Amino acid sequence: MKKVYYLKTCSTCIRILKALNLSSEFVLQDIKSEAITVKQVEYMKALAGSYEVLFSKRSKLYKEMDLKNQDLTERDYKHYILDHYTFLSRPVIIVDNQIFVGNSKKTIEAAQAALN
């Protein structure tokens, strides 16, 4: 499977997609217009190891809901990711059985290496 979960309104996601120069084999899913399914998030979790890895603590809603002062469980992370697209750390790039989550330079370099 070759897939990218991203936001088409996110300039960082768009910049990363252009830099990666993905082949036409990749399926791009704009998570705002096409919500993530339970099956998809469970697959991402299987590759990433936890829902917390997939969860964005930089989200505006994370701060607004004061989630940093709550003791969140894996079940909570899954719930929030499915509840609102902003809680998924973006982009999520899946290359076969490898997953790359987020937009750190190290993550994007690893994704680029996997593509070559």
Rosetta blueprint (number, residue, H / E / L):
1 M L
2 K E
3 K E
4 V E
5 Y E
6 Y E
7 L L
8 K L
9 T L
10 C L
11 S H
12 T H
13 C H
14 I H
15 R H
16 I H
17 L H
18 K H
19 A H
20 L H
21 N L
22 L L
23 S L
24 S L
25 E L
26 F L
27 V E
28 L E
29 Q E
30 D E
31 I L
32 K L
33 S L
34 E L
35 A L
36 I L
37 T L
38 V H
39 K H
40 Q H
41 V H
42 E H
43 Y H
44 M H
45 K H
46 A H
47 L H
48 A H
49 G L
50 S L
51 Y H
52 E H
53 V H
54 L H
55 F E
56 S L
57 K L
58 R L
59 S L
60 K H
61 L H
62 Y H
63 K H
64 E H
65 M L
66 D L
67 L H
68 K H
69 N H
70 Q L
71 D L
72 L L
73 T L
74 E H
75 R H
76 D H
77 Y H
78 K H
79 H H
80 Y H
81 I H
82 L H
83 D H
84 H L
85 Y H
86 T H
87 F H
88 L E
89 S L
90 R L
91 P L
92 V E
93 I E
94 I E
95 V E
96 D L
97 N L
98 Q E
99 I E
100 F E
101 V E
102 G L
103 N L
104 S L
105 K H
106 K H
107 T H
108 I H
109 E H
110 A H
111 A H
112 Q H
113 A H
114 A H
115 L H
116 N L
